[in-house]
Amino acid sequence: MAKTKKINLDFLGVLSSCIEQYIKGKLKPIEILKLVEHALPNEDKKNWNPKAEFSGYELIESFLDVKGMTQTELAKLLNLSPAKVNDLIKGRRKITPKTAKKLSKVFCVEHTVFL
């Protein structure tokens, strides 16, 4: 039983550290997901699916917040209309592989994060 508590405390420590580093601007959301996944106890890993927790369109909005970027600025970088970018963020438009690759360049993450 003590071993389980130690693992849970280790996980909480990692999570706390991730939050602190995120607030300081030293970690990106995708990095937090990877660190949290690595710190999960083995029995919880089989049920952890970040893609089930965060959809691509939710990540776009998170990345915009982290970068301090507006939808209009993103639209220019993606060569899309602001309305189309808004539709992506609201989940009304599907993120295509081509758009995912453009997003990956803007946010410096793998394109599969958005698919």
Order of alpha helices (4+ residues) and beta strands (2+ residues): alpha-alpha-alpha-alpha-alpha-alpha-alpha-alpha
